Amino acid sequence: MTQTSTNLLRDLSNLDGPSGYETAVSAYVAEQLRDIGTVSYDNLGSVICELEGNADGPRVMLAGHTDEIGFLVSQVTEQGYLKISPLGGWWDQVLLAQTMKVLTRKGSLIGVVASKPPHLLGDEERNKVVRKSDMHLDIGARDRDHATTELGVRPGDPVVPVCECTPMANPDMLMGKAWDDRVGVAIVIETLQQFAGTDHPNTIFGVGTAQEEVGLRGAQTAVQTISPDVALVLETAICGDVPGIKDEEAQVKLGGGPPIYVLEG
Protein backbone atom coordinates (compact mmCIF):
# COMPACT_ATOMS: atom_id res chain seq x y z
CA MET A 1 0.00 0.00 0.00
CA THR A 2 1.41 3.39 -0.98
CA GLN A 3 1.60 6.24 1.52
CA THR A 4 -0.89 8.18 -0.60
CA SER A 5 -3.41 5.33 -0.37
CA THR A 6 -2.79 4.97 3.36
CA ASN A 7 -3.37 8.70 3.91
CA LEU A 8 -6.56 8.57 1.85
CA LEU A 9 -7.94 5.65 3.86
CA ARG A 10 -6.97 7.30 7.15
CA ASP A 11 -8.67 10.56 6.22
CA LEU A 12 -11.86 8.82 5.10
CA SER A 13 -12.01 6.55 8.15
CA ASN A 14 -11.61 9.45 10.57
CA LEU A 15 -14.43 11.47 9.02
CA ASP A 16 -17.83 11.24 10.70
CA GLY A 17 -20.74 10.44 8.41
CA PRO A 18 -23.60 8.37 9.83
CA SER A 19 -26.52 7.73 7.50
CA GLY A 20 -28.28 10.98 6.66
CA TYR A 21 -25.34 13.06 7.95
CA GLU A 22 -22.67 12.30 5.34
CA THR A 23 -21.89 15.94 4.49
CA ALA A 24 -18.26 15.88 5.70
CA VAL A 25 -17.48 12.74 3.72
CA SER A 26 -19.22 13.97 0.55
CA ALA A 27 -17.36 17.29 0.78
CA TYR A 28 -14.05 15.43 1.09
CA VAL A 29 -14.83 13.32 -1.99
CA ALA A 30 -15.80 16.44 -3.94
CA GLU A 31 -12.54 18.14 -2.98
CA GLN A 32 -10.48 15.17 -4.14
CA LEU A 33 -12.23 15.03 -7.53
CA ARG A 34 -13.13 18.65 -8.25
CA ASP A 35 -10.15 19.32 -10.52
CA ILE A 36 -10.52 16.19 -12.68
CA GLY A 37 -14.23 16.08 -13.47
CA THR A 38 -17.61 17.73 -13.09
CA VAL A 39 -18.84 17.38 -9.51
CA SER A 40 -22.52 17.55 -8.59
CA TYR A 41 -24.94 16.22 -5.99
CA ASP A 42 -28.30 14.54 -6.30
CA ASN A 43 -31.21 15.61 -4.13
CA LEU A 44 -30.48 13.00 -1.47
CA GLY A 45 -26.89 14.13 -1.00
CA SER A 46 -24.94 11.58 -3.04
CA VAL A 47 -21.85 13.16 -4.60
CA ILE A 48 -21.23 12.49 -8.30
CA CYS A 49 -18.10 13.16 -10.39
CA GLU A 50 -18.48 12.84 -14.17
CA LEU A 51 -15.31 12.11 -16.16
CA GLU A 52 -15.86 12.25 -19.91
CA GLY A 53 -13.92 10.06 -22.32
CA ASN A 54 -12.93 10.61 -25.95
CA ALA A 55 -15.92 8.77 -27.41
CA ASP A 56 -19.61 8.39 -26.81
CA GLY A 57 -19.06 5.05 -25.13
CA PRO A 58 -20.94 3.26 -22.33
CA ARG A 59 -21.82 5.19 -19.19
CA VAL A 60 -20.02 3.43 -16.34
CA MET A 61 -20.93 4.10 -12.72
CA LEU A 62 -18.46 3.33 -9.90
CA ALA A 63 -20.17 3.58 -6.52
CA GLY A 64 -19.12 3.39 -2.88
CA HIS A 65 -21.34 4.59 -0.04
CA THR A 66 -20.22 7.49 2.11
CA ASP A 67 -22.32 6.75 5.21
CA GLU A 68 -21.49 4.59 8.20
CA ILE A 69 -23.57 2.92 10.87
CA GLY A 70 -24.23 5.12 13.88
CA PHE A 71 -26.99 6.26 16.20
CA LEU A 72 -29.42 9.07 16.85
CA VAL A 73 -30.17 10.59 20.23
CA SER A 74 -33.75 9.52 20.93
CA GLN A 75 -34.14 10.88 24.46
CA VAL A 76 -32.33 12.85 27.16
CA THR A 77 -33.18 11.45 30.59
CA GLU A 78 -33.84 13.53 33.68
CA GLN A 79 -30.40 12.52 34.99
CA GLY A 80 -28.71 13.75 31.78
CA TYR A 81 -28.03 10.38 30.16
CA LEU A 82 -28.80 9.84 26.48
CA LYS A 83 -30.92 7.09 25.00
CA ILE A 84 -29.81 6.27 21.46
CA SER A 85 -31.45 4.54 18.49
CA PRO A 86 -29.40 2.74 15.81
CA LEU A 87 -28.77 3.94 12.27
CA GLY A 88 -27.94 0.69 10.52
CA GLY A 89 -27.11 -2.71 11.96
CA TRP A 90 -25.48 -2.95 15.40
CA TRP A 91 -24.84 -6.09 17.42
CA ASP A 92 -25.78 -5.39 21.03
CA GLN A 93 -22.80 -7.28 22.45
CA VAL A 94 -20.22 -4.86 21.01
CA LEU A 95 -21.69 -1.67 22.48
CA LEU A 96 -21.17 -1.65 26.25
CA ALA A 97 -18.25 0.60 27.30
CA GLN A 98 -17.82 1.87 23.71
CA THR A 99 -16.60 5.45 23.42
CA MET A 100 -19.02 7.53 21.33
CA LYS A 101 -19.16 11.04 19.92
CA VAL A 102 -22.37 13.12 19.82
CA LEU A 103 -22.43 15.62 16.96
CA THR A 104 -24.39 18.59 18.33
CA ARG A 105 -25.04 22.05 16.94
CA LYS A 106 -22.47 23.34 19.46
CA GLY A 107 -19.78 20.83 18.51
CA SER A 108 -18.76 17.28 19.36
CA LEU A 109 -19.24 15.69 22.79
CA ILE A 110 -17.43 12.56 23.94
CA GLY A 111 -19.35 9.96 25.91
CA VAL A 112 -19.26 6.30 26.87
CA VAL A 113 -21.98 3.65 26.81
CA ALA A 114 -22.58 3.06 30.51
CA SER A 115 -22.15 -0.42 31.95
CA LYS A 116 -23.45 -1.75 35.25
CA PRO A 117 -20.54 -2.95 37.45
CA PRO A 118 -20.17 -6.76 37.46
CA HIS A 119 -20.16 -6.72 41.27
CA LEU A 120 -23.85 -5.83 41.16
CA LEU A 121 -24.90 -8.36 38.53
CA GLY A 122 -26.82 -11.46 39.50
CA ASP A 123 -26.26 -14.78 37.72
CA GLU A 124 -29.16 -14.20 35.35
CA GLU A 125 -27.93 -10.75 34.34
CA ARG A 126 -24.37 -12.00 33.81
CA ASN A 127 -25.53 -14.57 31.28
CA LYS A 128 -27.74 -12.42 29.06
CA VAL A 129 -27.02 -9.80 26.43
CA VAL A 130 -27.86 -6.22 27.37
CA ARG A 131 -30.15 -4.81 24.67
CA LYS A 132 -29.54 -1.47 22.99
CA SER A 133 -32.88 -0.23 24.25
CA ASP A 134 -31.65 -0.67 27.85
CA MET A 135 -28.36 1.18 27.34
CA HIS A 136 -27.50 4.77 28.20
CA LEU A 137 -24.80 7.06 26.83
CA ASP A 138 -23.00 9.00 29.56
CA ILE A 139 -21.67 12.39 28.36
CA GLY A 140 -20.89 13.71 31.83
CA ALA A 141 -23.98 15.91 32.07
CA ARG A 142 -25.29 16.86 35.50
CA ASP A 143 -28.92 16.58 34.44
CA ARG A 144 -31.26 17.05 31.47
CA ASP A 145 -31.04 20.85 31.55
CA HIS A 146 -27.24 20.77 31.54
CA ALA A 147 -27.22 18.32 28.61
CA THR A 148 -29.74 20.22 26.49
CA THR A 149 -29.24 23.87 27.39
CA GLU A 150 -25.51 24.13 28.13
CA LEU A 151 -24.12 21.25 26.08
CA GLY A 152 -26.61 21.61 23.22
CA VAL A 153 -27.82 18.01 22.91
CA ARG A 154 -31.12 17.57 21.07
CA PRO A 155 -33.13 14.49 20.11
CA GLY A 156 -32.12 13.62 16.57
CA ASP A 157 -28.45 14.51 17.01
CA PRO A 158 -26.23 11.88 15.33
CA VAL A 159 -23.84 9.70 17.32
CA VAL A 160 -20.76 7.87 15.98
CA PRO A 161 -18.16 5.56 17.53
CA VAL A 162 -14.74 6.95 18.36
CA CYS A 163 -12.00 4.87 16.75
CA GLU A 164 -9.09 6.79 15.25
CA CYS A 165 -7.45 5.13 12.27
CA THR A 166 -4.20 3.53 13.44
CA PRO A 167 -1.58 1.33 11.73
CA MET A 168 -1.21 -2.11 13.29
CA ALA A 169 2.01 -4.13 13.80
CA ASN A 170 1.95 -4.82 10.07
CA PRO A 171 1.87 -1.27 8.63
CA ASP A 172 -0.23 -2.49 5.70
CA MET A 173 -2.99 -3.31 8.19
CA LEU A 174 -5.05 -0.39 9.47
CA MET A 175 -7.49 -0.36 12.37
CA GLY A 176 -10.31 2.17 12.20
CA LYS A 177 -14.02 2.71 11.82
CA ALA A 178 -16.31 2.93 8.78
CA TRP A 179 -14.27 0.68 6.46
CA ASP A 180 -17.75 -0.28 5.29
CA ASP A 181 -17.62 1.53 2.96
CA ARG A 182 -14.87 4.15 3.05
CA VAL A 183 -12.65 1.54 1.40
CA GLY A 184 -15.01 1.56 -1.57
CA VAL A 185 -15.07 5.36 -1.60
CA ALA A 186 -11.24 5.41 -1.63
CA ILE A 187 -11.21 3.07 -4.64
CA VAL A 188 -13.68 5.34 -6.46
CA ILE A 189 -11.43 8.35 -5.83
CA GLU A 190 -8.20 6.64 -6.87
CA THR A 191 -9.78 5.08 -9.98
CA LEU A 192 -11.00 8.42 -11.29
CA GLN A 193 -7.67 10.04 -10.47
CA GLN A 194 -5.88 7.37 -12.53
CA PHE A 195 -8.25 7.77 -15.49
CA ALA A 196 -7.90 11.56 -15.49
CA GLY A 197 -5.89 12.76 -18.48
CA THR A 198 -5.93 9.34 -20.21
CA ASP A 199 -7.72 8.25 -23.38
CA HIS A 200 -10.78 6.11 -22.67
CA PRO A 201 -14.07 5.63 -24.53
CA ASN A 202 -16.36 5.73 -21.51
CA THR A 203 -18.16 8.37 -19.54
CA ILE A 204 -17.20 7.41 -15.99
CA PHE A 205 -19.27 8.46 -13.01
CA GLY A 206 -17.63 8.15 -9.61
CA VAL A 207 -20.32 8.24 -6.94
CA GLY A 208 -20.31 8.45 -3.16
CA THR A 209 -23.84 7.30 -2.37
CA ALA A 210 -25.75 8.42 0.72
CA GLN A 211 -27.84 6.46 3.23
CA GLU A 212 -26.84 2.96 2.18
CA GLU A 213 -27.00 1.60 5.72
CA VAL A 214 -30.69 2.46 6.08
CA GLY A 215 -32.02 1.09 2.80
CA LEU A 216 -29.70 1.63 -0.21
CA ARG A 217 -31.39 4.98 -0.75
CA GLY A 218 -28.55 6.91 -2.37
CA ALA A 219 -27.78 4.08 -4.78
CA GLN A 220 -31.34 4.26 -6.09
CA THR A 221 -31.40 8.02 -6.58
CA ALA A 222 -27.90 8.07 -8.11
CA VAL A 223 -28.88 5.46 -10.69
CA GLN A 224 -31.97 7.47 -11.57
CA THR A 225 -29.81 10.59 -11.94
CA ILE A 226 -27.07 8.98 -14.04
CA SER A 227 -28.85 6.20 -15.99
CA PRO A 228 -25.65 4.13 -16.34
CA ASP A 229 -25.20 1.30 -18.81
CA VAL A 230 -23.24 -0.66 -16.20
CA ALA A 231 -22.65 -0.15 -12.49
CA LEU A 232 -19.72 -1.43 -10.44
CA VAL A 233 -20.48 -1.30 -6.72
CA LEU A 234 -17.35 -1.20 -4.58
CA GLU A 235 -18.22 -2.68 -1.20
CA THR A 236 -16.67 -4.59 1.65
CA ALA A 237 -17.22 -8.30 2.24
CA ILE A 238 -17.13 -10.59 5.26
CA CYS A 239 -13.56 -11.78 5.81
CA GLY A 240 -13.42 -15.53 6.35
CA ASP A 241 -9.89 -15.98 7.71
CA VAL A 242 -10.64 -15.20 11.36
CA PRO A 243 -11.30 -17.74 14.13
CA GLY A 244 -14.83 -19.06 14.28
CA ILE A 245 -15.77 -18.54 10.60
CA LYS A 246 -15.99 -21.63 8.39
CA ASP A 247 -14.93 -21.67 4.74
CA GLU A 248 -18.48 -22.40 3.64
CA GLU A 249 -19.68 -19.30 5.51
CA ALA A 250 -17.21 -16.85 3.98
CA GLN A 251 -14.54 -17.69 1.41
CA VAL A 252 -13.01 -14.20 1.27
CA LYS A 253 -9.45 -14.01 2.65
CA LEU A 254 -7.62 -10.83 3.61
CA GLY A 255 -4.96 -10.26 0.95
CA GLY A 256 -6.47 -12.92 -1.29
CA GLY A 257 -7.81 -10.54 -3.92
CA PRO A 258 -11.20 -8.90 -4.44
CA PRO A 259 -14.41 -10.93 -4.43
CA ILE A 260 -16.70 -10.33 -7.39
CA TYR A 261 -20.50 -10.56 -7.25
CA VAL A 262 -22.57 -10.35 -10.43
CA LEU A 263 -26.23 -9.28 -10.63
CA GLU A 264 -27.98 -9.45 -13.95
CA GLY A 265 -30.89 -7.07 -14.37
C-alpha positions in Angstrom: 0.0 0.0 0.0 1.4 3.4 -1.0 1.6 6.2 1.5 -0.9 8.2 -0.6 -3.4 5.3 -0.4 -2.8 5.0 3.4 -3.4 8.7 3.9 -6.6 8.6 1.9 -7.9 5.6 3.9 -7.0 7.3 7.1 -8.7 10.6 6.2 -11.9 8.8 5.1 -12.0 6.6 8.2 -11.6 9.4 10.6 -14.4 11.5 9.0 -17.8 11.2 10.7 -20.7 10.4 8.4 -23.6 8.4 9.8 -26.5 7.7 7.5 -28.3 11.0 6.7 -25.3 13.1 8.0 -22.7 12.3 5.3 -21.9 15.9 4.5 -18.3 15.9 5.7 -17.5 12.7 3.7 -19.2 14.0 0.6 -17.4 17.3 0.8 -14.0 15.4 1.1 -14.8 13.3 -2.0 -15.8 16.4 -3.9 -12.5 18.1 -3.0 -10.5 15.2 -4.1 -12.2 15.0 -7.5 -13.1 18.7 -8.2 -10.1 19.3 -10.5 -10.5 16.2 -12.7 -14.2 16.1 -13.5 -17.6 17.7 -13.1 -18.8 17.4 -9.5 -22.5 17.5 -8.6 -24.9 16.2 -6.0 -28.3 14.5 -6.3 -31.2 15.6 -4.1 -30.5 13.0 -1.5 -26.9 14.1 -1.0 -24.9 11.6 -3.0 -21.8 13.2 -4.6 -21.2 12.5 -8.3 -18.1 13.2 -10.4 -18.5 12.8 -14.2 -15.3 12.1 -16.2 -15.9 12.2 -19.9 -13.9 10.1 -22.3 -12.9 10.6 -26.0 -15.9 8.8 -27.4 -19.6 8.4 -26.8 -19.1 5.1 -25.1 -20.9 3.3 -22.3 -21.8 5.2 -19.2 -20.0 3.4 -16.3 -20.9 4.1 -12.7 -18.5 3.3 -9.9 -20.2 3.6 -6.5 -19.1 3.4 -2.9 -21.3 4.6 0.0 -20.2 7.5 2.1 -22.3 6.8 5.2 -21.5 4.6 8.2 -23.6 2.9 10.9 -24.2 5.1 13.9 -27.0 6.3 16.2 -29.4 9.1 16.8 -30.2 10.6 20.2 -33.7 9.5 20.9 -34.1 10.9 24.5 -32.3 12.8 27.2 -33.2 11.4 30.6 -33.8 13.5 33.7 -30.4 12.5 35.0 -28.7 13.7 31.8 -28.0 10.4 30.2 -28.8 9.8 26.5 -30.9 7.1 25.0 -29.8 6.3 21.5 -31.5 4.5 18.5 -29.4 2.7 15.8 -28.8 3.9 12.3 -27.9 0.7 10.5 -27.1 -2.7 12.0 -25.5 -3.0 15.4 -24.8 -6.1 17.4 -25.8 -5.4 21.0 -22.8 -7.3 22.5 -20.2 -4.9 21.0 -21.7 -1.7 22.5 -21.2 -1.6 26.2 -18.3 0.6 27.3 -17.8 1.9 23.7 -16.6 5.5 23.4 -19.0 7.5 21.3 -19.2 11.0 19.9 -22.4 13.1 19.8 -22.4 15.6 17.0 -24.4 18.6 18.3 -25.0 22.1 16.9 -22.5 23.3 19.5 -19.8 20.8 18.5 -18.8 17.3 19.4 -19.2 15.7 22.8 -17.4 12.6 23.9 -19.3 10.0 25.9 -19.3 6.3 26.9 -22.0 3.6 26.8 -22.6 3.1 30.5 -22.2 -0.4 32.0 -23.4 -1.8 35.3 -20.5 -2.9 37.4 -20.2 -6.8 37.5 -20.2 -6.7 41.3 -23.9 -5.8 41.2 -24.9 -8.4 38.5 -26.8 -11.5 39.5 -26.3 -14.8 37.7 -29.2 -14.2 35.4 -27.9 -10.7 34.3 -24.4 -12.0 33.8 -25.5 -14.6 31.3 -27.7 -12.4 29.1 -27.0 -9.8 26.4 -27.9 -6.2 27.4 -30.1 -4.8 24.7 -29.5 -1.5 23.0 -32.9 -0.2 24.3 -31.7 -0.7 27.9 -28.4 1.2 27.3 -27.5 4.8 28.2 -24.8 7.1 26.8 -23.0 9.0 29.6 -21.7 12.4 28.4 -20.9 13.7 31.8 -24.0 15.9 32.1 -25.3 16.9 35.5 -28.9 16.6 34.4 -31.3 17.1 31.5 -31.0 20.9 31.6 -27.2 20.8 31.5 -27.2 18.3 28.6 -29.7 20.2 26.5 -29.2 23.9 27.4 -25.5 24.1 28.1 -24.1 21.2 26.1 -26.6 21.6 23.2 -27.8 18.0 22.9 -31.1 17.6 21.1 -33.1 14.5 20.1 -32.1 13.6 16.6 -28.4 14.5 17.0 -26.2 11.9 15.3 -23.8 9.7 17.3 -20.8 7.9 16.0 -18.2 5.6 17.5 -14.7 7.0 18.4 -12.0 4.9 16.8 -9.1 6.8 15.3 -7.4 5.1 12.3 -4.2 3.5 13.4 -1.6 1.3 11.7 -1.2 -2.1 13.3 2.0 -4.1 13.8 1.9 -4.8 10.1 1.9 -1.3 8.6 -0.2 -2.5 5.7 -3.0 -3.3 8.2 -5.1 -0.4 9.5 -7.5 -0.4 12.4 -10.3 2.2 12.2 -14.0 2.7 11.8 -16.3 2.9 8.8 -14.3 0.7 6.5 -17.7 -0.3 5.3 -17.6 1.5 3.0 -14.9 4.2 3.1 -12.6 1.5 1.4 -15.0 1.6 -1.6 -15.1 5.4 -1.6 -11.2 5.4 -1.6 -11.2 3.1 -4.6 -13.7 5.3 -6.5 -11.4 8.4 -5.8 -8.2 6.6 -6.9 -9.8 5.1 -10.0 -11.0 8.4 -11.3 -7.7 10.0 -10.5 -5.9 7.4 -12.5 -8.2 7.8 -15.5 -7.9 11.6 -15.5 -5.9 12.8 -18.5 -5.9 9.3 -20.2 -7.7 8.3 -23.4 -10.8 6.1 -22.7 -14.1 5.6 -24.5 -16.4 5.7 -21.5 -18.2 8.4 -19.5 -17.2 7.4 -16.0 -19.3 8.5 -13.0 -17.6 8.2 -9.6 -20.3 8.2 -6.9 -20.3 8.5 -3.2 -23.8 7.3 -2.4 -25.7 8.4 0.7 -27.8 6.5 3.2 -26.8 3.0 2.2 -27.0 1.6 5.7 -30.7 2.5 6.1 -32.0 1.1 2.8 -29.7 1.6 -0.2 -31.4 5.0 -0.7 -28.5 6.9 -2.4 -27.8 4.1 -4.8 -31.3 4.3 -6.1 -31.4 8.0 -6.6 -27.9 8.1 -8.1 -28.9 5.5 -10.7 -32.0 7.5 -11.6 -29.8 10.6 -11.9 -27.1 9.0 -14.0 -28.8 6.2 -16.0 -25.7 4.1 -16.3 -25.2 1.3 -18.8 -23.2 -0.7 -16.2 -22.7 -0.2 -12.5 -19.7 -1.4 -10.4 -20.5 -1.3 -6.7 -17.3 -1.2 -4.6 -18.2 -2.7 -1.2 -16.7 -4.6 1.7 -17.2 -8.3 2.2 -17.1 -10.6 5.3 -13.6 -11.8 5.8 -13.4 -15.5 6.3 -9.9 -16.0 7.7 -10.6 -15.2 11.4 -11.3 -17.7 14.1 -14.8 -19.1 14.3 -15.8 -18.5 10.6 -16.0 -21.6 8.4 -14.9 -21.7 4.7 -18.5 -22.4 3.6 -19.7 -19.3 5.5 -17.2 -16.8 4.0 -14.5 -17.7 1.4 -13.0 -14.2 1.3 -9.5 -14.0 2.6 -7.6 -10.8 3.6 -5.0 -10.3 1.0 -6.5 -12.9 -1.3 -7.8 -10.5 -3.9 -11.2 -8.9 -4.4 -14.4 -10.9 -4.4 -16.7 -10.3 -7.4 -20.5 -10.6 -7.2 -22.6 -10.3 -10.4 -26.2 -9.3 -10.6 -28.0 -9.4 -14.0 -30.9 -7.1 -14.4 
